[in-house]
Amino acid sequence: MKKRLYLELENCIGCRSCLAACTQCGGHEERNRNYVYDVNPLVNRQTMPLMCLHCVNPACARSCPAQAIQIHETGAVLSALVEKCIGCQNCTIACPYGIPKFDTEQNLMYKCDLCIDRTKDGIPPMCASVCPSNTIQWLTEEEIDAKQSQFNLDNDKWVTSMPLEGETNVRVNLPGILQGVTKLF
């Protein structure tokens, strides 16, 4: 049964366990591939993880002239292939979420690859396996549908953001604090 990354952003407590775990993933060469964003640092301590949404038709891959960015059969968008990446950084400019990072020493783009060495075998990615607040979860479609059905989204108070890059393989539950409207829950 296929599982997806599911983010409940309002649960984030800013512990940054996801970042520490990301560096320990086997194929990450001790490089962190995600961010924790301070939403409004001068007002409150609200944080949220910011990670690749693994777009179905990713702008990073479309913009790559060397076809160095591959999409795994599971839907994970992988880092640039070492043997193909020409270091043009088109991918870092094209991504509407600002996710790909560029390593100037290696002349290579790298990003979250959804811990493909783990997730291809059904094992949760490192970030989801350590998150103490259930902000980052590894769920089936049925489990995600059940969570989303808890909320009445058709009440004219709640507006979900439209994805910038079309369909993604990561689902995000947007909290009211990020939308500037009253939280429903």
C-alpha positions in Angstrom: 0.0 0.0 0.0 1.5 3.3 -1.1 2.2 5.8 1.6 2.8 9.6 1.4 4.4 12.2 3.5 1.7 14.2 5.3 2.5 17.5 7.1 0.3 18.8 9.9 2.1 22.2 10.1 0.3 23.5 13.2 1.9 20.7 15.2 5.4 21.9 14.7 7.2 22.7 18.0 10.5 23.8 16.4 12.6 21.0 17.8 14.4 20.5 14.5 14.6 16.7 15.1 13.7 16.3 11.4 16.8 18.3 10.4 19.1 16.2 12.6 17.6 13.0 11.3 17.9 14.1 7.7 21.7 14.4 8.0 21.8 10.8 9.3 20.0 9.2 6.4 22.4 6.8 4.6 22.5 8.5 1.2 22.6 12.2 2.4 26.4 12.4 3.1 25.6 14.2 6.4 23.9 17.1 4.5 20.6 18.4 5.7 18.1 18.6 2.9 15.2 20.3 4.6 14.5 23.5 6.5 12.6 24.6 9.5 11.0 28.0 8.9 10.3 30.6 11.6 6.9 31.8 10.5 6.9 35.2 12.3 10.0 35.4 14.5 9.4 38.8 15.9 5.8 38.0 17.0 5.7 34.3 18.1 7.6 31.0 18.0 5.5 29.3 15.3 7.7 27.2 13.1 7.1 24.8 10.3 9.1 22.3 8.3 9.8 23.2 4.8 10.6 20.3 2.5 10.3 19.1 -1.0 6.7 18.4 -2.0 7.8 16.0 -4.7 5.7 17.5 -7.5 4.2 15.2 -10.0 5.5 17.4 -12.8 8.4 19.1 -11.0 9.7 22.5 -12.2 13.2 21.6 -11.1 13.3 18.6 -13.5 11.6 20.4 -16.3 14.2 23.2 -16.1 17.2 20.9 -16.1 18.9 21.0 -19.5 21.0 18.0 -18.7 18.1 15.8 -17.5 20.0 15.3 -14.2 16.9 15.2 -12.0 15.1 11.9 -12.1 11.7 10.9 -10.7 11.6 7.6 -9.0 8.7 5.2 -9.7 7.4 6.0 -6.2 7.0 9.6 -7.1 10.0 10.9 -5.2 11.9 13.6 -7.1 15.6 12.8 -6.6 18.7 15.0 -6.3 20.7 15.7 -9.4 22.7 12.8 -10.7 26.4 13.5 -10.2 27.4 12.3 -13.7 24.8 14.6 -15.4 24.5 17.8 -13.4 26.3 20.7 -15.1 25.8 23.1 -12.1 23.7 25.6 -14.0 21.3 26.0 -11.0 18.2 26.3 -13.2 16.5 23.9 -10.8 17.1 26.1 -7.8 15.6 29.1 -9.6 12.7 27.1 -11.1 11.4 25.5 -7.9 8.5 27.7 -6.6 9.2 26.4 -3.0 12.9 27.2 -2.9 13.9 23.7 -2.0 16.9 22.6 -4.1 20.3 23.6 -2.6 23.5 24.0 -4.6 26.8 22.7 -3.3 29.4 25.0 -4.8 32.3 22.7 -3.9 30.8 19.7 -5.7 29.1 21.8 -8.4 25.9 19.8 -7.7 22.3 20.4 -6.7 21.0 18.3 -3.9 17.5 18.2 -2.2 15.2 16.0 -0.3 15.0 12.6 -2.0 12.3 11.3 0.4 15.0 9.0 1.8 14.4 6.8 -1.2 16.7 4.1 0.2 14.1 3.7 2.9 10.8 4.7 1.4 11.1 2.4 -1.6 10.8 -0.4 0.9 7.9 1.1 2.8 10.1 2.4 5.6 9.3 6.0 6.7 11.7 8.7 5.8 14.1 9.8 8.6 12.2 13.1 9.3 8.9 11.3 9.8 10.4 8.5 11.9 11.7 11.0 14.5 9.1 13.8 14.6 7.9 13.9 18.2 4.8 16.1 17.5 3.4 14.2 14.5 4.0 17.2 12.3 5.6 14.9 9.7 3.8 11.6 9.2 4.0 8.7 6.8 0.5 7.7 5.9 -1.7 5.8 3.4 -4.2 7.7 1.3 -7.0 6.4 3.4 -5.4 7.7 6.6 -4.8 11.1 4.9 -8.5 11.2 3.7 -9.7 10.4 7.2 -7.6 13.2 8.7 -8.8 15.7 6.1 -12.4 14.7 6.5 -12.3 15.9 10.1 -12.4 19.5 9.0 -15.2 21.4 7.3 -13.4 23.2 4.6 -16.5 24.5 2.8 -17.6 27.2 5.3 -16.3 30.3 3.6 -13.9 30.9 6.4 -11.2 28.5 5.4 -9.1 28.8 2.3 -6.6 26.3 1.4 -3.7 27.4 -0.7 -3.6 26.2 -4.3 -0.4 24.4 -5.0 2.0 26.5 -7.0 3.3 23.5 -9.0 0.1 21.4 -9.5 -0.2 18.0 -8.0 2.3 16.9 -5.4 3.2 13.6 -3.7 3.3 15.3 -0.3 0.1 16.4 1.4 0.0 19.4 3.6 -2.6 20.4 6.2 -2.4 24.2 6.3 -3.1 25.8 9.6 -5.1 29.0 10.0 -2.1 30.8 11.4 -0.5 30.7 7.9 -3.6 31.7 6.1 -4.5 34.8 8.1 -8.0 33.5 8.9 -9.6 32.0 12.0 -8.4 28.5 12.8 -11.1 26.0 12.7 -9.6 23.6 15.1 
